[in-house]
Amino acid sequence: MTIGTSLETLIFNPVTVTQELIRRPSVTPDREGGLDVVQRHLEQLGFTCHRMTFHNEPGSYEVDNLYARLGTDGPNLAFAGHTDVVPEGNRDRWGDIDPYKGEIRDGILWGRGTVDMKAGIGCFIAAVSSWLAKNKDSFKGSFSFIITGDEEHEAINGTKPVMQWLEKQGEKIDACVVGEPTNPLEMGDCVHIGRRGSINTFITVKGKQGHVAYQRNVLNPVPAAVAMVSALQKLTLDQGNEWFEPSNLEMTQFETAKCAENVIPAEVKLRFNIRFNDEQTGAGLQQLIRETVDPIAREYSTEYDIRFRVSGEAFRTDPNDGFVALVQDAVEEIANRRPRLSTEGGITDARFLVPHCVTVEYGPLDNTMHQIGEHIPIAHIHELHQVYERIIDKFFSS
């Protein structure tokens, strides 16, 4: 492949790229230009960029996405991530810090999205630029970026359809790094090779509203709803295994309509989430839930509506894959500690990548993600940049 002759001077600073991304208040879905920032930097490095907008399901929202590639040969190393962020929360609790200014104070960069995951994107852009500046004449292979504007919310029109588009185009990715925050205490703690699946369940238990003193004229949905919650909470889904902690069910909503204190409500709304390991499937859990609540509905002579949303199945990259060890080696050489392999934490877009290529996650500390006062030490940004560059170096020399 041919790379521009000026590339040796085009080395991006990971801190300034991260700051520029933070200054785009790209709450899901990113419509504030976060993808524009990524595209501009990558085009300067010679990448061919494809922007694609998806709006595939009724009731969902339109999402802008970016796929960028440099090179046509294999192997193809990809970096995946998202420019969208969760809302900043109560602005007053940030004090005198603007969550979208990208301000540095005492060696710390503050702002929404610093660790989840704009620093990861900034570091990988910088790592590609600095590595190419040293290896442009001998580089054989390809880099790809898969960046979405919707990971934090529905994740329907983001990475998943992008990967389907790539498959139709015949694009082959050999390995992928996702820059999500993975380290609980110190840089070098963890490399993630999988995540638990997630299923949300929404149940509306139906009754008949009326006066509490005239129970013969009403049907109270509350006792049935309470019995359903009790039965669901008593379920032991599994004991976990070598790579995953036990699956767990957590109630997140128990709500009745606002009524006078002497009125039986017409319905009760329940919502709960199950985070499940690879011993379960979304379909199997749906069947179990129905089998648990159906007898209760019959016992209380009530009806109910139920709806499921499976955000993703549990997934795991083979821990014996050579790319996993390569990433561990790179982290250890920079952080001076061997990262353990983990499947902890929330669900990520890595679930859409694993079916297509070997995928690992490595990024900043996770201790302030989604919080008021999200921040990252500047030293961690530079260390992450070095780790990513070392991964690149090892990948293309292996």
Contacts in CASP RR format, 6 or more apart in sequence:
PFRMAT RR
TARGET T0000
AUTHOR 0000-0000-0000
METHOD contacts of the structure
MODEL  1
MTIGTSLETLIFNPVTVTQELIRRPSVTPDREGGLDVVQRHLEQLGFTCH
RMTFHNEPGSYEVDNLYARLGTDGPNLAFAGHTDVVPEGNRDRWGDIDPY
KGEIRDGILWGRGTVDMKAGIGCFIAAVSSWLAKNKDSFKGSFSFIITGD
EEHEAINGTKPVMQWLEKQGEKIDACVVGEPTNPLEMGDCVHIGRRGSIN
TFITVKGKQGHVAYQRNVLNPVPAAVAMVSALQKLTLDQGNEWFEPSNLE
MTQFETAKCAENVIPAEVKLRFNIRFNDEQTGAGLQQLIRETVDPIAREY
STEYDIRFRVSGEAFRTDPNDGFVALVQDAVEEIANRRPRLSTEGGITDA
RFLVPHCVTVEYGPLDNTMHQIGEHIPIAHIHELHQVYERIIDKFFSS
1 70 0 8 1.000
1 71 0 8 1.000
1 72 0 8 1.000
1 73 0 8 1.000
1 139 0 8 1.000
1 140 0 8 1.000
1 141 0 8 1.000
1 142 0 8 1.000
3 46 0 8 1.000
3 132 0 8 1.000
3 136 0 8 1.000
3 139 0 8 1.000
4 46 0 8 1.000
4 136 0 8 1.000
7 45 0 8 1.000
7 129 0 8 1.000
7 132 0 8 1.000
7 133 0 8 1.000
7 136 0 8 1.000
8 133 0 8 1.000
8 136 0 8 1.000
9 133 0 8 1.000
10 44 0 8 1.000
10 45 0 8 1.000
10 129 0 8 1.000
10 133 0 8 1.000
11 126 0 8 1.000
11 129 0 8 1.000
11 130 0 8 1.000
11 133 0 8 1.000
12 41 0 8 1.000
12 122 0 8 1.000
12 125 0 8 1.000
12 126 0 8 1.000
12 129 0 8 1.000
12 130 0 8 1.000
13 126 0 8 1.000
14 119 0 8 1.000
14 122 0 8 1.000
14 123 0 8 1.000
14 125 0 8 1.000
14 126 0 8 1.000
14 127 0 8 1.000
14 381 0 8 1.000
14 382 0 8 1.000
14 384 0 8 1.000
14 385 0 8 1.000
15 104 0 8 1.000
15 109 0 8 1.000
15 378 0 8 1.000
15 381 0 8 1.000
15 382 0 8 1.000
17 37 0 8 1.000
17 41 0 8 1.000
17 121 0 8 1.000
17 122 0 8 1.000
17 125 0 8 1.000
17 126 0 8 1.000
18 109 0 8 1.000
18 114 0 8 1.000
18 118 0 8 1.000
18 119 0 8 1.000
18 120 0 8 1.000
18 121 0 8 1.000
18 122 0 8 1.000
18 123 0 8 1.000
18 381 0 8 1.000
19 102 0 8 1.000
19 104 0 8 1.000
19 109 0 8 1.000
20 37 0 8 1.000
21 34 0 8 1.000
21 37 0 8 1.000
21 38 0 8 1.000
21 83 0 8 1.000
21 113 0 8 1.000
21 118 0 8 1.000
21 121 0 8 1.000
21 122 0 8 1.000
22 100 0 8 1.000
22 101 0 8 1.000
22 102 0 8 1.000
22 109 0 8 1.000
22 111 0 8 1.000
22 112 0 8 1.000
22 113 0 8 1.000
22 114 0 8 1.000
22 118 0 8 1.000
23 100 0 8 1.000
23 101 0 8 1.000
23 102 0 8 1.000
24 30 0 8 1.000
24 32 0 8 1.000
24 33 0 8 1.000
24 34 0 8 1.000
24 37 0 8 1.000
24 83 0 8 1.000
24 100 0 8 1.000
25 32 0 8 1.000
25 85 0 8 1.000
25 88 0 8 1.000
25 99 0 8 1.000
25 100 0 8 1.000
25 112 0 8 1.000
26 32 0 8 1.000
26 33 0 8 1.000
26 34 0 8 1.000
26 83 0 8 1.000
26 84 0 8 1.000
26 85 0 8 1.000
26 149 0 8 1.000
27 84 0 8 1.000
27 85 0 8 1.000
27 86 0 8 1.000
27 87 0 8 1.000
27 88 0 8 1.000
28 84 0 8 1.000
28 85 0 8 1.000
28 86 0 8 1.000
28 149 0 8 1.000
28 150 0 8 1.000
28 151 0 8 1.000
28 152 0 8 1.000
28 153 0 8 1.000
29 61 0 8 1.000
29 62 0 8 1.000
29 63 0 8 1.000
29 64 0 8 1.000
29 84 0 8 1.000
29 149 0 8 1.000
29 150 0 8 1.000
29 153 0 8 1.000
29 157 0 8 1.000
30 64 0 8 1.000
30 82 0 8 1.000
30 83 0 8 1.000
30 84 0 8 1.000
30 149 0 8 1.000
30 150 0 8 1.000
31 64 0 8 1.000
33 83 0 8 1.000
34 83 0 8 1.000
34 149 0 8 1.000
35 51 0 8 1.000
35 64 0 8 1.000
35 65 0 8 1.000
35 66 0 8 1.000
35 83 0 8 1.000
35 147 0 8 1.000
35 149 0 8 1.000
37 83 0 8 1.000
38 66 0 8 1.000
38 68 0 8 1.000
38 83 0 8 1.000
38 121 0 8 1.000
38 125 0 8 1.000
38 145 0 8 1.000
38 147 0 8 1.000
39 49 0 8 1.000
39 51 0 8 1.000
39 66 0 8 1.000
39 68 0 8 1.000
41 125 0 8 1.000
41 129 0 8 1.000
42 49 0 8 1.000
42 68 0 8 1.000
42 70 0 8 1.000
42 125 0 8 1.000
42 145 0 8 1.000
43 49 0 8 1.000
45 70 0 8 1.000
45 125 0 8 1.000
45 128 0 8 1.000
45 129 0 8 1.000
45 132 0 8 1.000
46 70 0 8 1.000
47 68 0 8 1.000
47 69 0 8 1.000
47 70 0 8 1.000
47 143 0 8 1.000
47 145 0 8 1.000
48 68 0 8 1.000
48 69 0 8 1.000
48 70 0 8 1.000
49 66 0 8 1.000
49 67 0 8 1.000
49 68 0 8 1.000
50 66 0 8 1.000
50 67 0 8 1.000
50 68 0 8 1.000
51 64 0 8 1.000
51 65 0 8 1.000
51 66 0 8 1.000
52 64 0 8 1.000
52 65 0 8 1.000
52 66 0 8 1.000
52 67 0 8 1.000
52 161 0 8 1.000
52 162 0 8 1.000
52 165 0 8 1.000
53 62 0 8 1.000
53 63 0 8 1.000
53 64 0 8 1.000
53 65 0 8 1.000
54 62 0 8 1.000
54 63 0 8 1.000
54 65 0 8 1.000
54 157 0 8 1.000
54 158 0 8 1.000
54 161 0 8 1.000
54 162 0 8 1.000
55 61 0 8 1.000
55 62 0 8 1.000
55 63 0 8 1.000
55 157 0 8 1.000
56 156 0 8 1.000
56 157 0 8 1.000
56 161 0 8 1.000
57 156 0 8 1.000
57 157 0 8 1.000
60 154 0 8 1.000
60 156 0 8 1.000
60 157 0 8 1.000
61 150 0 8 1.000
61 154 0 8 1.000
61 157 0 8 1.000
62 157 0 8 1.000
63 148 0 8 1.000
63 149 0 8 1.000
63 150 0 8 1.000
63 156 0 8 1.000
63 157 0 8 1.000
63 158 0 8 1.000
64 149 0 8 1.000
65 146 0 8 1.000
65 147 0 8 1.000
65 148 0 8 1.000
65 149 0 8 1.000
65 157 0 8 1.000
65 158 0 8 1.000
65 159 0 8 1.000
65 161 0 8 1.000
65 162 0 8 1.000
66 145 0 8 1.000
66 146 0 8 1.000
66 147 0 8 1.000
66 148 0 8 1.000
67 144 0 8 1.000
67 145 0 8 1.000
67 146 0 8 1.000
67 147 0 8 1.000
67 162 0 8 1.000
67 165 0 8 1.000
67 166 0 8 1.000
67 171 0 8 1.000
68 144 0 8 1.000
68 145 0 8 1.000
68 147 0 8 1.000
69 76 0 8 1.000
69 142 0 8 1.000
69 143 0 8 1.000
69 144 0 8 1.000
69 145 0 8 1.000
69 171 0 8 1.000
70 128 0 8 1.000
70 142 0 8 1.000
70 143 0 8 1.000
70 144 0 8 1.000
71 141 0 8 1.000
71 142 0 8 1.000
71 143 0 8 1.000
72 142 0 8 1.000
73 140 0 8 1.000
73 141 0 8 1.000
73 142 0 8 1.000
74 140 0 8 1.000
74 141 0 8 1.000
74 142 0 8 1.000
74 172 0 8 1.000
74 174 0 8 1.000
75 141 0 8 1.000
75 142 0 8 1.000
75 174 0 8 1.000
75 175 0 8 1.000
75 395 0 8 1.000
75 396 0 8 1.000
76 141 0 8 1.000
76 142 0 8 1.000
76 143 0 8 1.000
76 144 0 8 1.000
76 171 0 8 1.000
76 172 0 8 1.000
76 173 0 8 1.000
76 174 0 8 1.000
77 142 0 8 1.000
77 143 0 8 1.000
77 144 0 8 1.000
77 174 0 8 1.000
77 175 0 8 1.000
77 176 0 8 1.000
77 177 0 8 1.000
77 392 0 8 1.000
77 395 0 8 1.000
77 396 0 8 1.000
78 143 0 8 1.000
78 144 0 8 1.000
78 145 0 8 1.000
78 146 0 8 1.000
78 173 0 8 1.000
78 175 0 8 1.000
78 176 0 8 1.000
78 177 0 8 1.000
78 353 0 8 1.000
78 357 0 8 1.000
79 121 0 8 1.000
79 124 0 8 1.000
79 128 0 8 1.000
79 143 0 8 1.000
79 144 0 8 1.000
79 145 0 8 1.000
79 146 0 8 1.000
79 176 0 8 1.000
79 177 0 8 1.000
79 178 0 8 1.000
79 179 0 8 1.000
79 388 0 8 1.000
80 145 0 8 1.000
80 146 0 8 1.000
80 147 0 8 1.000
80 159 0 8 1.000
80 176 0 8 1.000
80 177 0 8 1.000
80 178 0 8 1.000
80 179 0 8 1.000
80 349 0 8 1.000
80 350 0 8 1.000
80 353 0 8 1.000
80 359 0 8 1.000
81 117 0 8 1.000
81 120 0 8 1.000
81 121 0 8 1.000
81 146 0 8 1.000
81 147 0 8 1.000
81 148 0 8 1.000
81 151 0 8 1.000
81 159 0 8 1.000
81 178 0 8 1.000
81 179 0 8 1.000
81 180 0 8 1.000
81 349 0 8 1.000
82 117 0 8 1.000
82 147 0 8 1.000
82 148 0 8 1.000
82 149 0 8 1.000
82 150 0 8 1.000
82 151 0 8 1.000
82 152 0 8 1.000
82 159 0 8 1.000
82 349 0 8 1.000
83 118 0 8 1.000
83 121 0 8 1.000
83 147 0 8 1.000
83 148 0 8 1.000
83 149 0 8 1.000
84 148 0 8 1.000
84 149 0 8 1.000
84 150 0 8 1.000
84 151 0 8 1.000
84 152 0 8 1.000
84 153 0 8 1.000
85 112 0 8 1.000
85 113 0 8 1.000
85 116 0 8 1.000
85 118 0 8 1.000
85 152 0 8 1.000
86 112 0 8 1.000
86 116 0 8 1.000
86 152 0 8 1.000
86 370 0 8 1.000
87 112 0 8 1.000
88 94 0 8 1.000
88 99 0 8 1.000
88 100 0 8 1.000
88 112 0 8 1.000
88 372 0 8 1.000
89 372 0 8 1.000
90 372 0 8 1.000
91 99 0 8 1.000
93 372 0 8 1.000
93 373 0 8 1.000
94 372 0 8 1.000
94 373 0 8 1.000
97 103 0 8 1.000
97 105 0 8 1.000
97 110 0 8 1.000
97 111 0 8 1.000
97 373 0 8 1.000
98 111 0 8 1.000
99 110 0 8 1.000
99 111 0 8 1.000
99 112 0 8 1.000
99 373 0 8 1.000
99 374 0 8 1.000
100 111 0 8 1.000
100 112 0 8 1.000
101 110 0 8 1.000
101 111 0 8 1.000
102 109 0 8 1.000
102 110 0 8 1.000
102 111 0 8 1.000
102 114 0 8 1.000
103 109 0 8 1.000
103 110 0 8 1.000
103 111 0 8 1.000
104 110 0 8 1.000
104 378 0 8 1.000
107 377 0 8 1.000
107 378 0 8 1.000
107 379 0 8 1.000
108 375 0 8 1.000
108 376 0 8 1.000
108 377 0 8 1.000
108 378 0 8 1.000
109 119 0 8 1.000
109 375 0 8 1.000
109 376 0 8 1.000
109 377 0 8 1.000
109 378 0 8 1.000
109 381 0 8 1.000
110 373 0 8 1.000
110 374 0 8 1.000
110 375 0 8 1.000
111 373 0 8 1.000
111 374 0 8 1.000
111 375 0 8 1.000
112 374 0 8 1.000
113 119 0 8 1.000
113 369 0 8 1.000
113 374 0 8 1.000
114 364 0 8 1.000
114 368 0 8 1.000
114 374 0 8 1.000
114 375 0 8 1.000
114 376 0 8 1.000
115 181 0 8 1.000
115 364 0 8 1.000
115 365 0 8 1.000
115 366 0 8 1.000
115 368 0 8 1.000
115 369 0 8 1.000
115 374 0 8 1.000
115 375 0 8 1.000
115 376 0 8 1.000
116 180 0 8 1.000
116 181 0 8 1.000
116 366 0 8 1.000
116 369 0 8 1.000
116 370 0 8 1.000
116 374 0 8 1.000
117 179 0 8 1.000
117 180 0 8 1.000
117 181 0 8 1.000
117 363 0 8 1.000
117 364 0 8 1.000
119 363 0 8 1.000
119 364 0 8 1.000
119 376 0 8 1.000
119 380 0 8 1.000
119 381 0 8 1.000
119 384 0 8 1.000
120 179 0 8 1.000
120 363 0 8 1.000
120 364 0 8 1.000
120 384 0 8 1.000
120 388 0 8 1.000
121 147 0 8 1.000
121 179 0 8 1.000
123 381 0 8 1.000
123 384 0 8 1.000
123 385 0 8 1.000
123 388 0 8 1.000
124 145 0 8 1.000
124 177 0 8 1.000
124 179 0 8 1.000
124 388 0 8 1.000
126 385 0 8 1.000
126 388 0 8 1.000
127 385 0 8 1.000
127 386 0 8 1.000
127 388 0 8 1.000
127 389 0 8 1.000
127 391 0 8 1.000
127 392 0 8 1.000
128 143 0 8 1.000
128 392 0 8 1.000
130 385 0 8 1.000
130 389 0 8 1.000
131 389 0 8 1.000
131 392 0 8 1.000
131 393 0 8 1.000
132 139 0 8 1.000
135 396 0 8 1.000
139 396 0 8 1.000
140 396 0 8 1.000
141 396 0 8 1.000
144 171 0 8 1.000
144 173 0 8 1.000
146 159 0 8 1.000
146 162 0 8 1.000
146 163 0 8 1.000
146 166 0 8 1.000
146 176 0 8 1.000
146 353 0 8 1.000
148 155 0 8 1.000
148 158 0 8 1.000
148 159 0 8 1.000
148 162 0 8 1.000
148 349 0 8 1.000
149 158 0 8 1.000
150 156 0 8 1.000
150 157 0 8 1.000
150 158 0 8 1.000
151 158 0 8 1.000
151 159 0 8 1.000
151 348 0 8 1.000
151 349 0 8 1.000
155 311 0 8 1.000
155 349 0 8 1.000
158 349 0 8 1.000
159 349 0 8 1.000
159 352 0 8 1.000
159 353 0 8 1.000
160 352 0 8 1.000
163 352 0 8 1.000
163 353 0 8 1.000
163 355 0 8 1.000
163 356 0 8 1.000
166 173 0 8 1.000
166 356 0 8 1.000
167 356 0 8 1.000
173 353 0 8 1.000
173 356 0 8 1.000
173 357 0 8 1.000
174 357 0 8 1.000
174 358 0 8 1.000
175 323 0 8 1.000
175 357 0 8 1.000
175 358 0 8 1.000
175 359 0 8 1.000
175 395 0 8 1.000
176 353 0 8 1.000
176 357 0 8 1.000
176 358 0 8 1.000
176 359 0 8 1.000
176 360 0 8 1.000
177 327 0 8 1.000
177 359 0 8 1.000
177 360 0 8 1.000
177 361 0 8 1.000
177 362 0 8 1.000
177 388 0 8 1.000
177 391 0 8 1.000
178 348 0 8 1.000
178 349 0 8 1.000
178 350 0 8 1.000
178 353 0 8 1.000
178 359 0 8 1.000
178 360 0 8 1.000
178 361 0 8 1.000
178 362 0 8 1.000
179 361 0 8 1.000
179 362 0 8 1.000
179 363 0 8 1.000
180 192 0 8 1.000
180 348 0 8 1.000
180 350 0 8 1.000
180 361 0 8 1.000
180 363 0 8 1.000
181 363 0 8 1.000
181 364 0 8 1.000
181 365 0 8 1.000
181 366 0 8 1.000
181 369 0 8 1.000
182 189 0 8 1.000
182 190 0 8 1.000
182 191 0 8 1.000
182 192 0 8 1.000
182 342 0 8 1.000
182 361 0 8 1.000
182 362 0 8 1.000
182 363 0 8 1.000
182 364 0 8 1.000
182 366 0 8 1.000
183 189 0 8 1.000
183 190 0 8 1.000
183 363 0 8 1.000
183 364 0 8 1.000
183 365 0 8 1.000
183 366 0 8 1.000
184 190 0 8 1.000
184 344 0 8 1.000
184 365 0 8 1.000
184 366 0 8 1.000
184 367 0 8 1.000
185 365 0 8 1.000
185 367 0 8 1.000
186 335 0 8 1.000
186 337 0 8 1.000
186 365 0 8 1.000
187 335 0 8 1.000
187 364 0 8 1.000
187 365 0 8 1.000
187 380 0 8 1.000
187 383 0 8 1.000
187 384 0 8 1.000
188 331 0 8 1.000
188 332 0 8 1.000
188 335 0 8 1.000
188 337 0 8 1.000
188 339 0 8 1.000
189 337 0 8 1.000
189 339 0 8 1.000
189 340 0 8 1.000
190 339 0 8 1.000
190 340 0 8 1.000
190 341 0 8 1.000
190 342 0 8 1.000
190 344 0 8 1.000
190 362 0 8 1.000
191 324 0 8 1.000
191 327 0 8 1.000
191 328 0 8 1.000
191 331 0 8 1.000
191 339 0 8 1.000
191 340 0 8 1.000
191 341 0 8 1.000
191 342 0 8 1.000
191 360 0 8 1.000
191 361 0 8 1.000
191 362 0 8 1.000
192 341 0 8 1.000
192 342 0 8 1.000
192 343 0 8 1.000
192 344 0 8 1.000
192 345 0 8 1.000
192 350 0 8 1.000
192 360 0 8 1.000
192 361 0 8 1.000
192 362 0 8 1.000
193 243 0 8 1.000
193 316 0 8 1.000
193 317 0 8 1.000
193 319 0 8 1.000
193 324 0 8 1.000
193 341 0 8 1.000
193 342 0 8 1.000
193 343 0 8 1.000
193 360 0 8 1.000
193 361 0 8 1.000
194 243 0 8 1.000
194 314 0 8 1.000
194 315 0 8 1.000
194 316 0 8 1.000
194 317 0 8 1.000
194 342 0 8 1.000
194 343 0 8 1.000
194 350 0 8 1.000
194 354 0 8 1.000
194 361 0 8 1.000
195 314 0 8 1.000
195 315 0 8 1.000
195 343 0 8 1.000
195 345 0 8 1.000
195 346 0 8 1.000
195 347 0 8 1.000
195 348 0 8 1.000
195 350 0 8 1.000
195 351 0 8 1.000
196 244 0 8 1.000
196 245 0 8 1.000
196 247 0 8 1.000
196 275 0 8 1.000
196 276 0 8 1.000
196 277 0 8 1.000
196 314 0 8 1.000
196 343 0 8 1.000
196 345 0 8 1.000
196 346 0 8 1.000
196 347 0 8 1.000
197 275 0 8 1.000
197 276 0 8 1.000
197 277 0 8 1.000
197 282 0 8 1.000
197 310 0 8 1.000
197 311 0 8 1.000
197 312 0 8 1.000
197 313 0 8 1.000
197 314 0 8 1.000
197 315 0 8 1.000
197 347 0 8 1.000
197 351 0 8 1.000
198 273 0 8 1.000
198 274 0 8 1.000
198 275 0 8 1.000
198 276 0 8 1.000
198 310 0 8 1.000
198 311 0 8 1.000
198 312 0 8 1.000
198 346 0 8 1.000
198 347 0 8 1.000
199 273 0 8 1.000
199 274 0 8 1.000
199 276 0 8 1.000
199 282 0 8 1.000
199 285 0 8 1.000
199 286 0 8 1.000
199 308 0 8 1.000
199 309 0 8 1.000
199 310 0 8 1.000
199 311 0 8 1.000
199 312 0 8 1.000
200 271 0 8 1.000
200 272 0 8 1.000
200 273 0 8 1.000
200 308 0 8 1.000
200 309 0 8 1.000
200 311 0 8 1.000
201 270 0 8 1.000
201 271 0 8 1.000
201 272 0 8 1.000
201 273 0 8 1.000
201 274 0 8 1.000
201 286 0 8 1.000
201 289 0 8 1.000
201 306 0 8 1.000
201 307 0 8 1.000
201 308 0 8 1.000
202 269 0 8 1.000
202 270 0 8 1.000
202 271 0 8 1.000
202 306 0 8 1.000
202 307 0 8 1.000
202 308 0 8 1.000
202 309 0 8 1.000
203 225 0 8 1.000
203 228 0 8 1.000
203 269 0 8 1.000
203 270 0 8 1.000
203 271 0 8 1.000
203 293 0 8 1.000
203 304 0 8 1.000
203 305 0 8 1.000
203 306 0 8 1.000
203 307 0 8 1.000
204 267 0 8 1.000
204 268 0 8 1.000
204 269 0 8 1.000
204 270 0 8 1.000
204 304 0 8 1.000
204 305 0 8 1.000
204 306 0 8 1.000
205 221 0 8 1.000
205 224 0 8 1.000
205 225 0 8 1.000
205 228 0 8 1.000
205 267 0 8 1.000
205 268 0 8 1.000
205 269 0 8 1.000
205 270 0 8 1.000
205 297 0 8 1.000
205 302 0 8 1.000
205 304 0 8 1.000
206 221 0 8 1.000
206 266 0 8 1.000
206 267 0 8 1.000
206 302 0 8 1.000
206 303 0 8 1.000
206 304 0 8 1.000
206 305 0 8 1.000
207 218 0 8 1.000
207 219 0 8 1.000
207 220 0 8 1.000
207 221 0 8 1.000
207 265 0 8 1.000
207 266 0 8 1.000
207 267 0 8 1.000
207 302 0 8 1.000
207 303 0 8 1.000
208 217 0 8 1.000
208 218 0 8 1.000
208 219 0 8 1.000
208 264 0 8 1.000
208 266 0 8 1.000
209 218 0 8 1.000
209 257 0 8 1.000
209 259 0 8 1.000
209 263 0 8 1.000
209 264 0 8 1.000
209 265 0 8 1.000
209 266 0 8 1.000
210 217 0 8 1.000
210 218 0 8 1.000
210 263 0 8 1.000
210 264 0 8 1.000
211 217 0 8 1.000
211 218 0 8 1.000
211 262 0 8 1.000
211 263 0 8 1.000
211 264 0 8 1.000
212 262 0 8 1.000
212 263 0 8 1.000
212 264 0 8 1.000
213 262 0 8 1.000
215 264 0 8 1.000
218 264 0 8 1.000
219 301 0 8 1.000
219 302 0 8 1.000
220 264 0 8 1.000
220 265 0 8 1.000
221 265 0 8 1.000
221 266 0 8 1.000
221 267 0 8 1.000
221 268 0 8 1.000
221 302 0 8 1.000
222 256 0 8 1.000
222 264 0 8 1.000
222 265 0 8 1.000
222 268 0 8 1.000
223 300 0 8 1.000
224 268 0 8 1.000
224 296 0 8 1.000
224 297 0 8 1.000
224 299 0 8 1.000
224 300 0 8 1.000
224 302 0 8 1.000
224 304 0 8 1.000
225 254 0 8 1.000
225 268 0 8 1.000
225 270 0 8 1.000
227 296 0 8 1.000
227 299 0 8 1.000
227 300 0 8 1.000
228 270 0 8 1.000
228 292 0 8 1.000
228 293 0 8 1.000
228 296 0 8 1.000
228 297 0 8 1.000
229 251 0 8 1.000
229 254 0 8 1.000
229 270 0 8 1.000
231 292 0 8 1.000
231 293 0 8 1.000
231 296 0 8 1.000
232 249 0 8 1.000
232 251 0 8 1.000
232 272 0 8 1.000
232 289 0 8 1.000
232 292 0 8 1.000
232 293 0 8 1.000
233 249 0 8 1.000
233 251 0 8 1.000
235 249 0 8 1.000
235 288 0 8 1.000
235 292 0 8 1.000
237 246 0 8 1.000
237 247 0 8 1.000
237 248 0 8 1.000
237 249 0 8 1.000
237 274 0 8 1.000
237 276 0 8 1.000
237 280 0 8 1.000
237 285 0 8 1.000
238 246 0 8 1.000
238 247 0 8 1.000
238 277 0 8 1.000
238 279 0 8 1.000
238 280 0 8 1.000
239 246 0 8 1.000
240 246 0 8 1.000
240 247 0 8 1.000
240 277 0 8 1.000
240 279 0 8 1.000
241 277 0 8 1.000
241 278 0 8 1.000
241 279 0 8 1.000
243 277 0 8 1.000
243 278 0 8 1.000
243 316 0 8 1.000
243 319 0 8 1.000
243 341 0 8 1.000
243 343 0 8 1.000
244 277 0 8 1.000
244 278 0 8 1.000
244 279 0 8 1.000
244 314 0 8 1.000
244 316 0 8 1.000
244 343 0 8 1.000
245 277 0 8 1.000
245 343 0 8 1.000
245 344 0 8 1.000
246 277 0 8 1.000
247 274 0 8 1.000
247 275 0 8 1.000
247 276 0 8 1.000
247 277 0 8 1.000
247 279 0 8 1.000
247 280 0 8 1.000
248 274 0 8 1.000
248 275 0 8 1.000
249 272 0 8 1.000
249 273 0 8 1.000
249 274 0 8 1.000
250 272 0 8 1.000
250 273 0 8 1.000
250 274 0 8 1.000
250 275 0 8 1.000
251 270 0 8 1.000
251 271 0 8 1.000
251 272 0 8 1.000
252 271 0 8 1.000
252 272 0 8 1.000
252 273 0 8 1.000
253 269 0 8 1.000
253 270 0 8 1.000
253 271 0 8 1.000
253 272 0 8 1.000
254 268 0 8 1.000
254 269 0 8 1.000
254 270 0 8 1.000
255 268 0 8 1.000
255 269 0 8 1.000
256 265 0 8 1.000
256 267 0 8 1.000
256 268 0 8 1.000
256 269 0 8 1.000
257 265 0 8 1.000
257 266 0 8 1.000
257 267 0 8 1.000
259 265 0 8 1.000
274 280 0 8 1.000
274 285 0 8 1.000
275 346 0 8 1.000
275 347 0 8 1.000
276 282 0 8 1.000
276 285 0 8 1.000
276 314 0 8 1.000
277 314 0 8 1.000
277 343 0 8 1.000
278 314 0 8 1.000
278 315 0 8 1.000
278 316 0 8 1.000
280 314 0 8 1.000
281 313 0 8 1.000
282 308 0 8 1.000
282 310 0 8 1.000
282 312 0 8 1.000
282 313 0 8 1.000
286 308 0 8 1.000
286 310 0 8 1.000
289 306 0 8 1.000
289 308 0 8 1.000
290 306 0 8 1.000
293 304 0 8 1.000
293 306 0 8 1.000
297 303 0 8 1.000
297 304 0 8 1.000
311 347 0 8 1.000
312 347 0 8 1.000
312 351 0 8 1.000
313 351 0 8 1.000
315 350 0 8 1.000
315 351 0 8 1.000
315 354 0 8 1.000
316 343 0 8 1.000
316 354 0 8 1.000
317 324 0 8 1.000
317 354 0 8 1.000
317 358 0 8 1.000
317 359 0 8 1.000
317 360 0 8 1.000
318 324 0 8 1.000
318 358 0 8 1.000
319 341 0 8 1.000
321 358 0 8 1.000
322 358 0 8 1.000
323 358 0 8 1.000
323 360 0 8 1.000
323 395 0 8 1.000
324 341 0 8 1.000
324 358 0 8 1.000
324 360 0 8 1.000
326 391 0 8 1.000
326 394 0 8 1.000
326 395 0 8 1.000
326 398 0 8 1.000
327 360 0 8 1.000
327 362 0 8 1.000
327 391 0 8 1.000
328 338 0 8 1.000
328 339 0 8 1.000
328 341 0 8 1.000
329 394 0 8 1.000
330 387 0 8 1.000
330 390 0 8 1.000
330 391 0 8 1.000
330 393 0 8 1.000
330 394 0 8 1.000
331 337 0 8 1.000
331 338 0 8 1.000
331 339 0 8 1.000
331 362 0 8 1.000
331 387 0 8 1.000
332 338 0 8 1.000
332 339 0 8 1.000
333 390 0 8 1.000
334 383 0 8 1.000
334 386 0 8 1.000
334 387 0 8 1.000
334 390 0 8 1.000
335 383 0 8 1.000
335 387 0 8 1.000
339 362 0 8 1.000
345 366 0 8 1.000
348 361 0 8 1.000
350 359 0 8 1.000
350 361 0 8 1.000
353 359 0 8 1.000
362 387 0 8 1.000
363 384 0 8 1.000
364 376 0 8 1.000
364 380 0 8 1.000
364 381 0 8 1.000
364 384 0 8 1.000
365 376 0 8 1.000
365 380 0 8 1.000
368 374 0 8 1.000
368 375 0 8 1.000
368 376 0 8 1.000
END
